[in-house]
Amino acid sequence: MGGQAEKEVLFMGSSDTPDFTKGFLVDDLQDGRMIQGRVGDEDVLLARHEDEFFAVGAGCTHYHGPLVEGLLIGDELRCPLHHACFSLRTGMALCGPAFDAIPRWRVERRGDRVIVHEKLPALAQYPETNTKKPPNSPSSVVIVGGGAAGLAAADMLRRKGYDRPLTIISADDAAPYDRPNVSKDYLQEPIPDEWMNLRTPSFYREQKIDVVLNSRVSTLDLRQKHVQLEDGRNVPFAALVLATGAEVIKIPIPGARESDVFYVRTWSDARAIFKRSETAKRVVVVGASFIGLEVAASLRSRGLDVHVVAPENQPFERALGAEVGGFFRALHESHGVIFHWEER
């Protein structure tokens, strides 16, 4: 879920892809291989593990990456974009960044062919309350950090049957959302909340996850087992998960008014930047990182005069080398972004 504006389908089935309802030759799909086809109007992936065949959805539930270009390891499937992992047997997302399962279809082997039939009902992702509980479960869990990692930890605890008090403490003003869109789609055009939120409000109610917003942890007391918030409140825990992510590096800019300097990390940051950019004509982006160039591209797409200032010779030069950096520089320059590099 989340980030639907960015989640445009990266592939489309065409009329020349196999129609799995008509059967597919067993010998044409070797062990450990997969092929994309269709069942009706839906794109479906047919995969083989030893002598078993599985038919599942062809798109990752994170950013709709084409799973046919991913890795098949045993009976697990990994997305090529961000390495989300799914079970071919259940369709379940086994680890982040995906949360939702991929659909499955019934498969029948008939002679020398494999035939795909109707879509199977989705399995329950969260166990019933009378499910056997994990052994030695802590009496409560507190997760410090309200990003995707914190949500993934809470989500997996509930999937594994943990049913005791579970709290997410976040310094943010919004429940876990799709942070990459802060520097991408949202700066081009504010997108609906349901496209940003990783889970709906009802999810937290149903799974009994307490999300404490606008609250920053100031102290960890590991002996007494509680965290103290900046407002003085204490939150006890039996187990603690730290998923705080990174802090924005703030730099002094002599002569600049505080109201003219914006940092990019949170959804509220993106709202503020977009509002100011509606009346701005020129923007200076400090830093030619992935996030910096995403911001530059997003604002440039709206016609703003965009300048990027960075202490390198090429973007990503230290990480990816001068050749790759030069490619990205030329790409952005072709769209009108102006770079200012450190003079050596």
Buried (B, 14 or more C-beta within 10 A) or exposed (E): BBBBBBBEEBBEBEEEBBBBBEBBEBEEBEEEEBBBBBBEEBBBBBBBBEEEBBBBBBBBBBBBBBBBEBBBEEBBBBBBBBBBBBBBBBBBBBEBBBBBBBBBBEBEEEEEBBBBEEBBEBEEBBBEEEEEBEEEBBEBBBBBBBBBBBBBBBBBBBBEBBBBBBBBBBBBEBBBBBBBBBBBBBBBEBBEEEBBBBBEEEBBEEBEBEBBEEBEBEEBEEEEBBBBBEEEEEBBBEBBBBBBBEEEEEEEEEEEEEEEEBBBBBBEBBBBBBEEBEEEEEBBBBBBBBBBBBBBBBBBBBEBBBBBBBEBBBBBBEEEEBEBBBBBBEEBEEEEBBBEBEEE
